[in-house]
Amino acid sequence: MSSSNSNNNIDTKYYSSSAIVSEVLALVQGVAVPGMSVGALCSYGDVLVEAYTQSVHRKEQTIERGVSVPTTVSVNRIIQNHSPAPNDDYVLSEGDVVKIEIGAHIDGFVASAAHTVVATSVPSATVTDRRADVVSAAYYASEVAARMVRPGQSPRSLVKAVGLVASGFGCTVAEDTYTCQIDRFVLAGQTTFATRFNPDLFAPDVTFETGEVYTVDCTLSTGDGVARASDHDPSIYQRDVNRQYSLKLRTSRALFSEVCKTRSVFPFLMRSVAGDNQTLRAGVSECVRSQLLVPFAVTVDKSAGDVFVAQFKLTVLCNYTGPVRLTRQPQMPSVRSATAIPSESEIGQILALDCAHAELPELPRLKTRVNAPVAQRVAGASAAMDLS
């Protein structure tokens, strides 16, 4: 392994974060059903991450731990970053394509993962339309990408392979989604590149090296994949620790002071800092204009008509023997696409390569139970909200 990740204690913390993310993702996925509030799902994920991170490495009381990226639940054409406030919530409907992303860290050692489900009250039902195409494409793209994270392979080869999978299913890779080298307290390290091919912005001409850890994000769309900002206000922000600026407004200074006191380098929910305090909320605009705080835009595929976006994301270690999947890949949703990947094709041959699974630690039982949210019996008017 590289020197930055050679310590056994560091390895243990990556594995603990990965175990937490895998467990929480499975729990949130299990209640993503029609009638469920998206906001409730996001809150459930964040509370679980906080609870589990407090339950491990208890002898190291002073280390930082918790959410590395707030839980997001992005539905249908929404690409990413959707963690709605109560006044902007959405209730899942039958057939919604639901992308759930979870992030956790122990002492700055990050893991994150995402999975897509189709919300249904009939678990035995099989989806066969364009939703099946995009879910299958994103799933196999993530499996291919994971197998490409091996010594000597290049980011450019990974991007090409993901593009081949997408085109084979008649889909596209969504804009603004990235494969990121991670390190301690770093979500996007030196080798970070767009998973979507862009002729004007090539992936770096380097190779993956032993000891590097990556989050591999494969987000695909039945549309053209071009992203635009949605009508939903950003709820996730991150402090730019390299930026300095003398804020003019008292409200802005109060907000930024609170962020610096209570938040680390990781992204956070603005409502968890400002809450209903209108004085603090009034300072958001100047903090953003001065680039002290960076908002995470809620983006959607701008294509017209019915568009579905699916996402699979995992954390992968580049080991000298090949890729090691740190976060577990939950079972693929019950979908059946008319497209198949021939075993003799280039993609089929990549899928035949080994991808080891890390032996993750067993998580302790939580001392305080975290109750799962309950779905509404009848979806309300918000279930018909325009997700654009």
JOCOR-V260106 format. One record per residue. N is the residue number from 1. RES is the residue in one small letter. PHI is phi in whole degrees, 0 to 359 (* if undefined). D_CENTER is the distance of its C-alpha to the mean C-alpha in Angstrom with 1 decimal. Layout:
# JOCOR-V260106
n=N res=RES phi=PHI d_center=D_CENTER
n=N res=RES phi=PHI d_center=D_CENTER
This chain:
# JOCOR-V260106
n=1 res=m phi=* d_center=25.4
n=2 res=s phi=292 d_center=25.3
n=3 res=s phi=299 d_center=27.0
n=4 res=s phi=290 d_center=23.9
n=5 res=n phi=237 d_center=22.6
n=6 res=s phi=274 d_center=26.0
n=7 res=n phi=287 d_center=26.6
n=8 res=n phi=298 d_center=26.3
n=9 res=n phi=295 d_center=25.1
n=10 res=i phi=295 d_center=22.2
n=11 res=d phi=304 d_center=21.4
n=12 res=t phi=299 d_center=21.7
n=13 res=k phi=289 d_center=19.2
n=14 res=y phi=300 d_center=16.5
n=15 res=y phi=293 d_center=17.5
n=16 res=s phi=295 d_center=17.6
n=17 res=s phi=300 d_center=14.1
n=18 res=s phi=293 d_center=13.0
n=19 res=a phi=296 d_center=15.3
n=20 res=i phi=295 d_center=14.1
n=21 res=v phi=300 d_center=10.4
n=22 res=s phi=296 d_center=12.0
n=23 res=e phi=293 d_center=14.5
n=24 res=v phi=294 d_center=12.6
n=25 res=l phi=300 d_center=10.3
n=26 res=a phi=295 d_center=13.7
n=27 res=l phi=292 d_center=15.4
n=28 res=v phi=292 d_center=13.2
n=29 res=q phi=303 d_center=13.3
n=30 res=g phi=293 d_center=17.0
n=31 res=v phi=246 d_center=17.7
n=32 res=a phi=276 d_center=15.9
n=33 res=v phi=236 d_center=19.3
n=34 res=p phi=305 d_center=21.6
n=35 res=g phi=93 d_center=22.8
n=36 res=m phi=271 d_center=19.8
n=37 res=s phi=284 d_center=18.7
n=38 res=v phi=297 d_center=15.1
n=39 res=g phi=300 d_center=15.9
n=40 res=a phi=294 d_center=17.2
n=41 res=l phi=297 d_center=14.1
n=42 res=c phi=297 d_center=12.0
n=43 res=s phi=297 d_center=15.0
n=44 res=y phi=301 d_center=15.4
n=45 res=g phi=298 d_center=12.0
n=46 res=d phi=294 d_center=12.8
n=47 res=v phi=295 d_center=16.4
n=48 res=l phi=296 d_center=15.8
n=49 res=v phi=300 d_center=13.8
n=50 res=e phi=299 d_center=16.7
n=51 res=a phi=294 d_center=19.2
n=52 res=y phi=290 d_center=18.2
n=53 res=t phi=293 d_center=17.8
n=54 res=q phi=284 d_center=21.3
n=55 res=s phi=269 d_center=22.7
n=56 res=v phi=243 d_center=22.3
n=57 res=h phi=51 d_center=24.3
n=58 res=r phi=290 d_center=26.6
n=59 res=k phi=288 d_center=29.3
n=60 res=e phi=259 d_center=27.3
n=61 res=q phi=292 d_center=27.5
n=62 res=t phi=268 d_center=27.0
n=63 res=i phi=286 d_center=23.7
n=64 res=e phi=281 d_center=20.7
n=65 res=r phi=200 d_center=17.9
n=66 res=g phi=138 d_center=15.3
n=67 res=v phi=283 d_center=12.0
n=68 res=s phi=267 d_center=10.4
n=69 res=v phi=216 d_center=7.8
n=70 res=p phi=305 d_center=8.9
n=71 res=t phi=301 d_center=7.7
n=72 res=t phi=237 d_center=7.2
n=73 res=v phi=229 d_center=9.1
n=74 res=s phi=250 d_center=9.9
n=75 res=v phi=251 d_center=13.2
n=76 res=n phi=55 d_center=15.3
n=77 res=r phi=280 d_center=15.6
n=78 res=i phi=293 d_center=12.9
n=79 res=i phi=274 d_center=10.4
n=80 res=q phi=194 d_center=7.9
n=81 res=n phi=71 d_center=8.3
n=82 res=h phi=262 d_center=10.5
n=83 res=s phi=226 d_center=11.8
n=84 res=p phi=286 d_center=15.4
n=85 res=a phi=287 d_center=18.5
n=86 res=p phi=306 d_center=21.2
n=87 res=n phi=279 d_center=23.2
n=88 res=d phi=229 d_center=20.4
n=89 res=d phi=284 d_center=19.2
n=90 res=y phi=217 d_center=19.0
n=91 res=v phi=254 d_center=20.2
n=92 res=l phi=297 d_center=19.0
n=93 res=s phi=249 d_center=21.7
n=94 res=e phi=303 d_center=22.8
n=95 res=g phi=91 d_center=21.1
n=96 res=d phi=297 d_center=18.0
n=97 res=v phi=269 d_center=15.1
n=98 res=v phi=244 d_center=12.2
n=99 res=k phi=256 d_center=8.5
n=100 res=i phi=244 d_center=7.0
n=101 res=e phi=236 d_center=3.7
n=102 res=i phi=233 d_center=5.7
n=103 res=g phi=220 d_center=6.9
n=104 res=a phi=217 d_center=10.6
n=105 res=h phi=212 d_center=13.5
n=106 res=i phi=237 d_center=17.2
n=107 res=d phi=57 d_center=19.5
n=108 res=g phi=88 d_center=16.9
n=109 res=f phi=269 d_center=15.7
n=110 res=v phi=263 d_center=12.0
n=111 res=a phi=220 d_center=9.8
n=112 res=s phi=211 d_center=6.1
n=113 res=a phi=204 d_center=5.4
n=114 res=a phi=218 d_center=4.8
n=115 res=h phi=215 d_center=8.3
n=116 res=t phi=243 d_center=10.6
n=117 res=v phi=231 d_center=13.9
n=118 res=v phi=255 d_center=17.0
n=119 res=a phi=295 d_center=18.3
n=120 res=t phi=207 d_center=21.9
n=121 res=s phi=268 d_center=24.8
n=122 res=v phi=237 d_center=26.3
n=123 res=p phi=303 d_center=24.2
n=124 res=s phi=279 d_center=26.7
n=125 res=a phi=291 d_center=26.3
n=126 res=t phi=247 d_center=25.1
n=127 res=v phi=273 d_center=23.5
n=128 res=t phi=232 d_center=25.3
n=129 res=d phi=268 d_center=24.7
n=130 res=r phi=297 d_center=22.4
n=131 res=r phi=298 d_center=19.5
n=132 res=a phi=295 d_center=20.4
n=133 res=d phi=298 d_center=20.5
n=134 res=v phi=287 d_center=17.0
n=135 res=v phi=294 d_center=15.4
n=136 res=s phi=297 d_center=17.7
n=137 res=a phi=299 d_center=17.1
n=138 res=a phi=294 d_center=13.3
n=139 res=y phi=297 d_center=14.0
n=140 res=y phi=290 d_center=16.8
n=141 res=a phi=298 d_center=15.3
n=142 res=s phi=292 d_center=12.7
n=143 res=e phi=294 d_center=15.8
n=144 res=v phi=293 d_center=17.8
n=145 res=a phi=299 d_center=15.5
n=146 res=a phi=300 d_center=15.3
n=147 res=r phi=287 d_center=19.0
n=148 res=m phi=274 d_center=19.5
n=149 res=v phi=276 d_center=18.2
n=150 res=r phi=220 d_center=21.8
n=151 res=p phi=306 d_center=24.6
n=152 res=g phi=95 d_center=26.3
n=153 res=q phi=282 d_center=23.8
n=154 res=s phi=239 d_center=22.5
n=155 res=p phi=304 d_center=19.4
n=156 res=r phi=297 d_center=21.6
n=157 res=s phi=293 d_center=22.3
n=158 res=l phi=296 d_center=18.6
n=159 res=v phi=300 d_center=18.1
n=160 res=k phi=298 d_center=21.4
n=161 res=a phi=294 d_center=20.6
n=162 res=v phi=297 d_center=17.3
n=163 res=g phi=297 d_center=19.5
n=164 res=l phi=296 d_center=22.2
n=165 res=v phi=298 d_center=20.1
n=166 res=a phi=301 d_center=19.0
n=167 res=s phi=296 d_center=22.6
n=168 res=g phi=298 d_center=24.0
n=169 res=f phi=261 d_center=22.4
n=170 res=g phi=70 d_center=23.3
n=171 res=c phi=237 d_center=19.8
n=172 res=t phi=228 d_center=18.3
n=173 res=v phi=277 d_center=15.2
n=174 res=a phi=286 d_center=13.6
n=175 res=e phi=293 d_center=14.3
n=176 res=d phi=62 d_center=12.3
n=177 res=t phi=242 d_center=9.6
n=178 res=y phi=226 d_center=10.2
n=179 res=t phi=259 d_center=10.9
n=180 res=c phi=235 d_center=11.5
n=181 res=q phi=288 d_center=14.2
n=182 res=i phi=243 d_center=13.6
n=183 res=d phi=208 d_center=16.5
n=184 res=r phi=295 d_center=17.7
n=185 res=f phi=60 d_center=16.4
n=186 res=v phi=233 d_center=15.0
n=187 res=l phi=270 d_center=11.4
n=188 res=a phi=220 d_center=12.9
n=189 res=g phi=273 d_center=16.2
n=190 res=q phi=299 d_center=19.2
n=191 res=t phi=262 d_center=18.0
n=192 res=t phi=234 d_center=15.0
n=193 res=f phi=209 d_center=15.4
n=194 res=a phi=293 d_center=14.3
n=195 res=t phi=284 d_center=13.6
n=196 res=r phi=273 d_center=16.0
n=197 res=f phi=293 d_center=19.6
n=198 res=n phi=225 d_center=21.4
n=199 res=p phi=297 d_center=25.1
n=200 res=d phi=268 d_center=25.4
n=201 res=l phi=214 d_center=22.6
n=202 res=f phi=292 d_center=22.8
n=203 res=a phi=298 d_center=20.4
n=204 res=p phi=300 d_center=22.2
n=205 res=d phi=273 d_center=25.2
n=206 res=v phi=227 d_center=24.5
n=207 res=t phi=236 d_center=23.9
n=208 res=f phi=292 d_center=21.5
n=209 res=e phi=237 d_center=23.4
n=210 res=t phi=304 d_center=23.9
n=211 res=g phi=97 d_center=22.0
n=212 res=e phi=283 d_center=19.1
n=213 res=v phi=238 d_center=15.5
n=214 res=y phi=229 d_center=12.6
n=215 res=t phi=259 d_center=8.9
n=216 res=v phi=253 d_center=9.4
n=217 res=d phi=248 d_center=7.3
n=218 res=c phi=246 d_center=9.7
n=219 res=t phi=244 d_center=9.6
n=220 res=l phi=239 d_center=13.3
n=221 res=s phi=225 d_center=15.7
n=222 res=t phi=280 d_center=19.2
n=223 res=g phi=269 d_center=20.2
n=224 res=d phi=272 d_center=20.7
n=225 res=g phi=80 d_center=17.1
n=226 res=v phi=284 d_center=18.5
n=227 res=a phi=266 d_center=16.4
n=228 res=r phi=222 d_center=18.3
n=229 res=a phi=293 d_center=17.7
n=230 res=s phi=274 d_center=18.0
n=231 res=d phi=279 d_center=20.5
n=232 res=h phi=278 d_center=18.1
n=233 res=d phi=292 d_center=18.5
n=234 res=p phi=299 d_center=15.7
n=235 res=s phi=243 d_center=15.0
n=236 res=i phi=252 d_center=12.8
n=237 res=y phi=226 d_center=14.9
n=238 res=q phi=221 d_center=15.3
n=239 res=r phi=281 d_center=18.8
n=240 res=d phi=272 d_center=20.1
n=241 res=v phi=288 d_center=22.2
n=242 res=n phi=266 d_center=24.2
n=243 res=r phi=256 d_center=25.5
n=244 res=q phi=234 d_center=28.7
n=245 res=y phi=198 d_center=30.4
n=246 res=s phi=271 d_center=33.1
n=247 res=l phi=291 d_center=32.0
n=248 res=k phi=269 d_center=34.9
n=249 res=l phi=271 d_center=34.1
n=250 res=r phi=299 d_center=34.6
n=251 res=t phi=295 d_center=31.7
n=252 res=s phi=293 d_center=29.4
n=253 res=r phi=297 d_center=30.8
n=254 res=a phi=294 d_center=30.3
n=255 res=l phi=296 d_center=26.7
n=256 res=f phi=295 d_center=25.8
n=257 res=s phi=297 d_center=28.0
n=258 res=e phi=294 d_center=26.1
n=259 res=v phi=298 d_center=22.7
n=260 res=c phi=296 d_center=24.3
n=261 res=k phi=284 d_center=25.8
n=262 res=t phi=248 d_center=23.0
n=263 res=r phi=234 d_center=19.7
n=264 res=s phi=270 d_center=18.8
n=265 res=v phi=278 d_center=17.2
n=266 res=f phi=277 d_center=13.6
n=267 res=p phi=301 d_center=12.2
n=268 res=f phi=213 d_center=13.8
n=269 res=l phi=275 d_center=14.8
n=270 res=m phi=299 d_center=18.1
n=271 res=r phi=293 d_center=19.6
n=272 res=s phi=283 d_center=19.3
n=273 res=v phi=260 d_center=21.5
n=274 res=a phi=271 d_center=23.8
n=275 res=g phi=56 d_center=23.9
n=276 res=d phi=262 d_center=26.8
n=277 res=n phi=286 d_center=28.7
n=278 res=q phi=293 d_center=29.7
n=279 res=t phi=295 d_center=31.2
n=280 res=l phi=292 d_center=27.9
n=281 res=r phi=299 d_center=26.0
n=282 res=a phi=294 d_center=28.8
n=283 res=g phi=271 d_center=27.8
n=284 res=v phi=297 d_center=24.3
n=285 res=s phi=301 d_center=25.8
n=286 res=e phi=292 d_center=27.8
n=287 res=c phi=297 d_center=25.1
n=288 res=v phi=285 d_center=22.9
n=289 res=r phi=300 d_center=26.0
n=290 res=s phi=275 d_center=26.9
n=291 res=q phi=66 d_center=23.4
n=292 res=l phi=285 d_center=23.3
n=293 res=l phi=241 d_center=20.2
n=294 res=v phi=250 d_center=17.5
n=295 res=p phi=281 d_center=15.9
n=296 res=f phi=262 d_center=12.5
n=297 res=a phi=296 d_center=13.9
n=298 res=v phi=277 d_center=12.9
n=299 res=t phi=255 d_center=13.6
n=300 res=v phi=228 d_center=15.1
n=301 res=d phi=287 d_center=16.9
n=302 res=k phi=280 d_center=20.4
n=303 res=s phi=299 d_center=22.3
n=304 res=a phi=282 d_center=25.0
n=305 res=g phi=80 d_center=25.3
n=306 res=d phi=287 d_center=23.0
n=307 res=v phi=232 d_center=19.7
n=308 res=f phi=234 d_center=16.8
n=309 res=v phi=240 d_center=13.3
n=310 res=a phi=237 d_center=11.4
n=311 res=q phi=220 d_center=8.2
n=312 res=f phi=227 d_center=8.1
n=313 res=k phi=224 d_center=6.2
n=314 res=l phi=211 d_center=8.4
n=315 res=t phi=255 d_center=10.2
n=316 res=v phi=230 d_center=13.7
n=317 res=l phi=262 d_center=17.0
n=318 res=c phi=274 d_center=19.6
n=319 res=n phi=266 d_center=22.7
n=320 res=y phi=295 d_center=26.2
n=321 res=t phi=272 d_center=26.5
n=322 res=g phi=133 d_center=23.4
n=323 res=p phi=289 d_center=19.7
n=324 res=v phi=236 d_center=18.7
n=325 res=r phi=284 d_center=15.6
n=326 res=l phi=274 d_center=14.5
n=327 res=t phi=269 d_center=12.0
n=328 res=r phi=286 d_center=13.7
n=329 res=q phi=264 d_center=13.1
n=330 res=p phi=299 d_center=14.2
n=331 res=q phi=299 d_center=17.0
n=332 res=m phi=297 d_center=16.7
n=333 res=p phi=302 d_center=17.4
n=334 res=s phi=281 d_center=21.1
n=335 res=v phi=230 d_center=21.4
n=336 res=r phi=220 d_center=24.1
n=337 res=s phi=270 d_center=24.1
n=338 res=a phi=286 d_center=27.5
n=339 res=t phi=271 d_center=26.1
n=340 res=a phi=237 d_center=26.5
n=341 res=i phi=257 d_center=25.8
n=342 res=p phi=298 d_center=29.3
n=343 res=s phi=296 d_center=29.4
n=344 res=e phi=274 d_center=31.7
n=345 res=s phi=286 d_center=29.4
n=346 res=e phi=302 d_center=27.5
n=347 res=i phi=291 d_center=24.1
n=348 res=g phi=301 d_center=25.9
n=349 res=q phi=290 d_center=27.3
n=350 res=i phi=293 d_center=23.9
n=351 res=l phi=297 d_center=22.6
n=352 res=a phi=282 d_center=25.8
n=353 res=l phi=289 d_center=24.9
n=354 res=d phi=288 d_center=24.1
n=355 res=c phi=219 d_center=20.7
n=356 res=a phi=289 d_center=21.4
n=357 res=h phi=250 d_center=19.5
n=358 res=a phi=293 d_center=19.6
n=359 res=e phi=275 d_center=21.8
n=360 res=l phi=277 d_center=19.7
n=361 res=p phi=290 d_center=21.8
n=362 res=e phi=283 d_center=22.7
n=363 res=l phi=279 d_center=21.4
n=364 res=p phi=291 d_center=24.3
n=365 res=r phi=292 d_center=25.0
n=366 res=l phi=293 d_center=24.0
n=367 res=k phi=292 d_center=27.2
n=368 res=t phi=244 d_center=26.2
n=369 res=r phi=293 d_center=24.8
n=370 res=v phi=258 d_center=21.8
n=371 res=n phi=284 d_center=22.8
n=372 res=a phi=287 d_center=20.5
n=373 res=p phi=293 d_center=20.8
n=374 res=v phi=249 d_center=23.3
n=375 res=a phi=287 d_center=23.1
n=376 res=q phi=291 d_center=25.8
n=377 res=r phi=293 d_center=28.6
n=378 res=v phi=233 d_center=29.0
n=379 res=a phi=298 d_center=26.2
n=380 res=g phi=278 d_center=27.5
n=381 res=a phi=298 d_center=27.9
n=382 res=s phi=294 d_center=24.4
n=383 res=a phi=295 d_center=23.3
n=384 res=a phi=260 d_center=24.9
n=385 res=m phi=301 d_center=23.2
n=386 res=d phi=284 d_center=22.6
n=387 res=l phi=273 d_center=18.9
n=388 res=s phi=225 d_center=19.6
